[in-house]
Amino acid sequence: MTTKKHEVPQELLASRLADYKKPEDLIGENDLLKQLTKLLVEKALDAELTEHLGHERHEAVATPAATPATARA
């Protein structure tokens, strides 16, 4: 079976949804939709921050050497 890079396999979706019996389970308080939305937003923000900073979260970053202008401070 071939899937696109970001496509979720149907078997995985079906297995995750198997325990949900009522519409409220999917779209009610503490529902699956809220959990998925939270995860999606967190992943998007992490990716944006990584792109902006140029390194992963908690990754060690080399400190640039002192220059004469910063050494006086």
SEPADREN-772175 format. One record per residue (C-alpha): residue in one letter; x, y, z. Coordinates in Angstrom, 2 decimals, always signed. Example, Ala and Ser with C-alpha at 12.3 -4.5 7.8 and 13.67 -1.06 7.14 Angstrom:
2
@torlum->a; px->+12.30; py->-4.50; pz->+7.80
@torlum->s; px->+13.67; py->-1.06; pz->+7.14
REM end
This chain:
73
@torlum->m; px->+0.00; py->+0.00; pz->+0.00
@torlum->t; px->+1.39; py->+3.40; pz->-0.95
@torlum->t; px->+0.42; py->+6.61; pz->+0.79
@torlum->k; px->+1.36; py->+10.22; pz->+0.31
@torlum->k; px->+3.87; py->+11.66; pz->+2.76
@torlum->h; px->+1.28; py->+13.22; pz->+5.08
@torlum->e; px->-1.69; py->+10.96; pz->+4.37
@torlum->v; px->-2.99; py->+9.03; pz->+7.37
@torlum->p; px->-3.66; py->+5.36; pz->+6.56
@torlum->q; px->-7.36; py->+4.48; pz->+6.62
@torlum->e; px->-6.67; py->+1.49; pz->+8.90
@torlum->l; px->-5.15; py->+3.79; pz->+11.52
@torlum->l; px->-8.10; py->+6.18; pz->+11.35
@torlum->a; px->-10.59; py->+3.32; pz->+11.62
@torlum->s; px->-8.80; py->+1.84; pz->+14.62
@torlum->r; px->-8.69; py->+5.23; pz->+16.40
@torlum->l; px->-12.39; py->+5.88; pz->+15.76
@torlum->a; px->-13.59; py->+2.39; pz->+16.70
@torlum->d; px->-14.27; py->+3.31; pz->+20.36
@torlum->y; px->-16.35; py->+6.39; pz->+19.56
@torlum->k; px->-20.06; py->+5.53; pz->+19.49
@torlum->k; px->-21.93; py->+8.86; pz->+19.76
@torlum->p; px->-21.47; py->+12.21; pz->+17.99
@torlum->e; px->-20.64; py->+13.76; pz->+21.36
@torlum->d; px->-17.61; py->+11.49; pz->+21.58
@torlum->l; px->-16.21; py->+13.18; pz->+18.48
@torlum->i; px->-17.39; py->+16.77; pz->+18.88
@torlum->g; px->-18.32; py->+17.18; pz->+22.55
@torlum->e; px->-16.36; py->+18.33; pz->+25.61
@torlum->n; px->-12.87; py->+16.68; pz->+25.73
@torlum->d; px->-13.62; py->+15.16; pz->+22.35
@torlum->l; px->-11.41; py->+13.71; pz->+19.67
@torlum->l; px->-11.68; py->+16.82; pz->+17.49
@torlum->k; px->-10.35; py->+19.08; pz->+20.27
@torlum->q; px->-7.49; py->+16.69; pz->+20.96
@torlum->l; px->-6.53; py->+16.51; pz->+17.28
@torlum->t; px->-6.82; py->+20.28; pz->+16.84
@torlum->k; px->-4.58; py->+20.89; pz->+19.87
@torlum->l; px->-1.97; py->+18.45; pz->+18.55
@torlum->l; px->-2.11; py->+19.97; pz->+15.06
@torlum->v; px->-1.67; py->+23.54; pz->+16.33
@torlum->e; px->+1.22; py->+22.53; pz->+18.62
@torlum->k; px->+3.01; py->+20.71; pz->+15.76
@torlum->a; px->+2.50; py->+23.69; pz->+13.42
@torlum->l; px->+3.84; py->+26.14; pz->+16.01
@torlum->d; px->+6.85; py->+23.91; pz->+16.71
@torlum->a; px->+7.61; py->+23.68; pz->+12.99
@torlum->e; px->+7.26; py->+27.44; pz->+12.56
@torlum->l; px->+9.55; py->+28.13; pz->+15.52
@torlum->t; px->+12.13; py->+25.62; pz->+14.26
@torlum->e; px->+12.08; py->+27.26; pz->+10.83
@torlum->h; px->+12.38; py->+30.75; pz->+12.33
@torlum->l; px->+15.22; py->+29.92; pz->+14.73
@torlum->g; px->+17.05; py->+27.56; pz->+12.39
@torlum->h; px->+17.31; py->+24.71; pz->+14.91
@torlum->e; px->+15.14; py->+22.23; pz->+16.79
@torlum->r; px->+13.75; py->+22.97; pz->+20.25
@torlum->h; px->+16.28; py->+22.25; pz->+23.03
@torlum->e; px->+19.06; py->+21.74; pz->+20.47
@torlum->a; px->+22.43; py->+23.05; pz->+21.59
@torlum->v; px->+23.44; py->+26.12; pz->+19.62
@torlum->a; px->+27.03; py->+27.32; pz->+19.38
@torlum->t; px->+27.57; py->+30.75; pz->+20.92
@torlum->p; px->+29.37; py->+33.10; pz->+18.56
@torlum->a; px->+32.83; py->+34.23; pz->+19.67
@torlum->a; px->+33.09; py->+37.61; pz->+21.36
@torlum->t; px->+33.88; py->+40.52; pz->+19.12
@torlum->p; px->+35.67; py->+43.68; pz->+20.26
@torlum->a; px->+32.30; py->+45.48; pz->+20.36
@torlum->t; px->+30.65; py->+42.84; pz->+22.58
@torlum->a; px->+33.74; py->+42.19; pz->+24.70
@torlum->r; px->+33.59; py->+45.72; pz->+26.16
@torlum->a; px->+30.05; py->+45.26; pz->+27.45
REM end
